[in-house]
């Protein structure tokens, strides 16, 4: 079920990268992984993902800073922010910088699958 869609998962927790990578792979995406915001920005330069799942709280470069750099590099790339520390302020900053939405952790796997399916049905 290859759709030639590319997703980047950026999270400092190996278990979260594995879970999201598995879900995206099951939906037919080619999956790339990053451990922090700086790796995520570099990966966007290299593989031009269609969709990025980006954790807010990461070492080296946090997700909100990475979001700004990713949208500057690849404005067409859709970004879904993720955080265990969801707040109105984080949502506001993420939206202002161009995030599609903000997922609170822990999240339901069906919620992620829905985002992946909705994106893959868009005309890209």
N, C-alpha and C positions, 0 to 999 in steps of 0.2 A: 504494500500500500504506500509506495514512495510518492510523495507529493513534491519533492525537491524543495521543500521549505526548510529553512535553517533556523534553529532555536539555540540561543545561548543561555545557559543557566549560570548565574553568578551568585555564589553563596559560600561563606567561609566554613560551613558545616558539611563535612563529607556525606553524611546521611541524607541531607536535604538535596545536595547535588545529585546523588544517586536516585532518590525518589523522583524528583522532577525530570531527570534524564530518562528514566524508565517510562514515565507517563508520556513524555514527548515522543520517545521512540515508538511506543505503542500506537501513537496517532500518526505515524509516518514521517516524522520530522528527522532531519539529520541534526544530531545534538553535539554541541560543544560546551565545555565546562570551564569556569574560571573560579578561582579561590578568593578573589578580592576585586575591588573596583578598578584598580590599575590593570590587572589581567583582563578584565571585561572590556575596557576601552581598547586595549591592544588587540583583543580577539575581534572586536567590531571592525577594526582597521583591516584585519586579515581575511575574515570570512563574510563580512556584510550580512549578518543575520536578519531575518525578517522580524523576529520576535525575541525579546530578551526578558527573562525573569531575573530581577535584580534585587538582592537583599539590601536593606537600608544600612544596617549596622555590620560593617566589615572592616578588617584591618587594612592598612596601607592607604586605601582611598575608600571613603564611605560611598554608599549607593547614591545618595543625592548629588554628590560631586560628580560621580561617574555618569549619572543620568544626564547632567548638563553637557558633559564632554561627548557622550554618545549621540545626543540629539544634534550637537554642533557638527559632528562627523557624518552622521547618517540620519538626517531629519525624518526620512521615511520609515525608519526602524521603529516598531511599536515596542514600548517598554512597560512591563508590569512590575511595579514595586512590591516588595514583600517585607513585612516586619512583624516582630513579636511585640513591638512597642508602638502600636498604631495610635495615632492621635490626630485631632483635627489639623494641627499645625503641620505634621508630616504629610498628611494628605494634601494640604494646601500647597506646600512647597513642591511636592511631587507633580501635582497637576500643573502648577505654574511652569515647571521645567519641562513639561511635555509628556508625563507618564499617562498611559491609557487608563490605569486604575491602580489601586493599592490593595493588596491582599494581606489580611491579618493572619499571623501564625499563631497557633496551628490552623491550617485550613483543611477543608474537605477535598479529597482527591477529585471528586466529581466537579468541584468548582474549577480546578485547574484543567481538567479534561474539557470542560465547557469552553473555557477561554481558548484552548488549543483548537478545538473544533470550530468555534466561531471564527477564529483567525484564518484557519485553513479554507474556510468557505468564502472568504473575501476574494475579490478579483485582484490578484497582485501581478 
